[in-house]
Amino acid sequence: MKKILAMTLAALVWTGLIGFTQRAFAGEKIGIVICSDDAETDFNALRFANFSLKKGDKVSIFFLGKGVLGAQKTEKPFDVKGKTEDFMNAGGKVYACKVCLKLHNLEPSKTCPVSTMEDLYSLVTSNTKVLTF
């Protein structure tokens, strides 16, 4: 009986099923880079970010390039700024490229705080998953 249990356990470890289960319950660290100013695309990125937070994941977002423009959009049905506020209120972290804000003549705000390439580098290297929109 012990031999069968040991063989089953070894097979589960070998196939990765045990590792998957542990990762699934530990929560992921997800970084999202938004470089689009398309309201629908950005809105869906924020929907996913908020969904991931509710699943127990740690999520951070970096607005880069034209993404800083998209972050300002409030028109319905794609209220990106509102979704960003919801994300931040739920514990998500938001960053926005300082140079990109300047290039697009935008002022930093609560939903677009000034950040640097060091912050983007940290987002990419410290998360288990990185998505771009």
N, C-alpha and C positions, 0 to 999 in steps of 0.2 A: 504494500500500500504506500509506504514512504517512497519507494522507488518510482512508482507511477506519479505521485504528486511532484517529486523532484523533476521528473522528465517533462511533465506538463508545464511546470514553472519555467524550466529551461526553454521550452518551445515558445512560451509566451514572451519571454525576454528576447529570444532570438528573432521573433517576428516583429518585435517592437510594440506589441499590444500593451504591455505594462507601461512602457515609457509614454505612450500616447495617453493612456488613462491618467497618469500622473501629471502630464502637461495640461490636459484638459481641465483638471480640477485646480491646478495652480494658477490659472489665468495667464494670459499672454501680455506681452508688452508690445504695443502696436504704435508705430510712427506713421503719420500720414503727411505727405507733402502735396499741397494743393498749388498748382501752377496754372490753373485755368481761370478765366474770368467769365466762363459760361455759368450762369446762375443755376441751371438745372444740374449740371455736373457737380458743382460745388455743394449744392443743397444735398445731393445724394451722398457725397463724401461725408458731410456732417451727419446725415441720418445714420450712416454706417458707424461713424465714430460714437454717436450717442448710444446706438444699439450695443456696441462693444463694451462701453462703460457699464451698461446695465447687466451685461454678462459677467462682470467682475474683472474685466481687463483694465490695464493701465494704458491710457491712450494720450498721445500728444500730436499736435498738428502744427505744421510750419507752412505759412503762406509765403510763396516764392514767386517772383516774376509777376505776371498778370494776376496771380492768385490774390495779391493784395487788393486789386480792384474788385474781384469777386467777393471778397470778404465784406465789402461795404454794401452789397446789394440787399435791398429790403422789400422789393416789389413781390407781391403775391403772384403765384403760389410758392415762389422759391425765395423765401426770406432767409438768406444765408446768414446775415448778421444775427437774426433772432435764434437760429439754430446754433450759431457759435456761442451766443450767450447761454443757451440751455446747456451746451457742452461744458462751458467753463463753470457754471453753477453746479454741475454734477461732478466736478472734480477733475475735468480734463485740462490739460495744459496747452496754451496757444502761443505761438511765436510768429513774428512777421519780419521779413527781410528789411533791414534798415535802408540799404541802398535802393531796394525796389520801391519802398515808400517814397523816398526822395525823388526817384526817377519819374514817378507818377504823380508828383506834387500832392502827396497825402500826408496828413499828420498822424502820428501814432495815436492809438486809442485803446480802450479796454480790450476790444476784440482784435486789435492789431498792434500788440506791444512790440516795441523795437527789439530786434534780435540780430545776431551776427552769424557769420559762417561757422563760428565755433559752436553756436547753438544747433545749427543744422547738422554739423558733423557729429555732435553728441546724440542728436535724435537718431541718426542713421546707425551709429555704432552701439548704442545702448539698448535698442529695441530688438526683439526676436523677429518681428515682421515689419517691413516698411512698404507702404503702398503709395503710389503716386496717382493723382487725378489731375 
